[in-house]
Amino acid sequence: MISAPDLLRPEPSSISSERRQEAANSYVLTLMAVMVGLPFPILNLFACLGYWAYAKKKSVFVRFHALQAVLTQAFVILANTIAIGWALRIIFLSDYYWTREFFVYLIFAGCINLIDTILNIVAATKAQKGELFFFIFFGRLSYHLTFGKELAQVNEMAGVEKESTQISD
């Protein structure tokens, strides 16, 4: 998790309801894209990338949520693509069979989708309230890619110097 000193969090009351809704839409779109495009996972990615391109022109709050939705969706799409590709190979190629490994992977991919769905609902709810929600792995990356410049400017204005990364003996 990100510790408090690392964060530059927008004040929820300073974010307009329109921006909150746009941020929440990032996650709602991913849920809709999964439902509609499950047989063709790449469609999900195109939908999320399209929304992220739209959100890049918006506030950092909206950009953060849109980027986090794209990154998490890319991971889910990879898991779904492997499952669908594996199933198609079993169905159409006679030298592949339904194996225990396939069903274990199918359960794994299903768990990823379930966890992603729950986290997207939580993230959409938090975004609607004007709050940041950090997905494991992708939250910090999304934060630094969107808020990084603003954080550097705040630190510069406050006179915070970067610590040396050299190790002394």
Summary of the structure (lengths in Angstrom):
residues: 169
radius of gyration: 19.5
end to end distance: 29.7
largest distance: 67.2
contacts: 471
relative contact order: 0.16
helix: 74%
strand: 0%
